[in-house]
Every structure is written in C-alpha cells, then in structure tokens.
Amino acid sequence: MADLLVRGLAEDVVRALKERAGAHGRSTEAEHREILVAALARPRRRSFAEVMAAMPDVGVDADFERESVGAGASGVFD
C-alpha cells in the first residue's frame, strides 16, 4: 500500500477529523482512509439492459398511440 501525507490543513479541519474519528471509534488515519474511499468510490456502471429492465411498466403501447389531429382540433389546449 502507498502512503499519503497531507500538509497545510487548517487546524479546524484537523480537529473536525479527530472528532469524527473518535465518534466512529477509529484512529484519525483510519477515518481519513474511510473518507477518501467514500469520496472516490464510483457506483457500478449498469448495462443498457439493466437500465431498461429497471424502467417501470406504465401501460400498454396503445396508451401511447398518436391521435390524428385535423383542422378541427381547435381548443386542444383550452
């Protein structure tokens, strides 16, 4: 594993990190690792098929058929 040294942090940031680590029962270093992992973790990419399968069933195809609009369609948006 690699080491990471962070310099030039404001004292209030260091204090907040120590408080957060204590609240989670971890060392400051372990808390820093957890924060980095959470911040940099990317969600798993879903395939197109998975995205399509997750779409809700909202009706049958006939529900989405176009109605023919003729000259007598005045008042459609009234």
N, C-alpha and C positions, 0 to 999 in steps of 0.2 A: 504494500500500500504506500501511497505517496503521502507526504506531509505538506501541510499548508500553514503558512504563517501570515496572519493578518495584522498589519501595523496601522497606526494612525486612527484608531477608533476613538470616538468621543467617550468620555467617562460614563455618561448616562447610558450609552449603548452597552458598554461592558457590564454596568450594574444591572441593566434590564436582562441581559443574557444570564447573568449569575442568578438573578431572582427566578427567572423562568426555569433554569436548570434545577434549582432547589425545589420548585413546585412540582417538577416531574420526577424528582428523585434521581437525577443524573448529574454527572460531572458537567462542568461548563463545556469541556471539549466534546463530550457525548451529545450535549444539547446542540452545539454548533453543527456537528455532523448531521443530526436529525433535521435541523432547519435547512441545511444545504440540500440534503436528499429530497426533502419535501418540495423545495423550491424548484429543483431541477428535474424532478421526475416528470416524464411525459406520459400522458394517457396512451394506452394501446390503441393503435390505429385499427379501426373496424373496416372490414371489406365492404364493397358496394352491396353485396348480397345481404350482409348483416344489417346495414343501414336500411335497405328496402324492407327486410323482414320485420324491422322494428317499427315501421310506419303503421299507424292504426288503421283498422278496417273502418272506413267511413261511409260505406254504402255500396250499391251496385253500379255498374257502368251506366245504366240507364239514368241514374240520378244526375249524371254529368253531361248528358247529351245537349247539344245546342238546339234551341228553338229557332225556327226560321223567323226572321224579322223582316216584315214587309213595310210598305209605305204607311200602313195603318197602325204603326207602333207608337203613335204619339201618346204621351202621358206615361211612358215606361218608368221614368224617374220621378214621377209626381208622388 
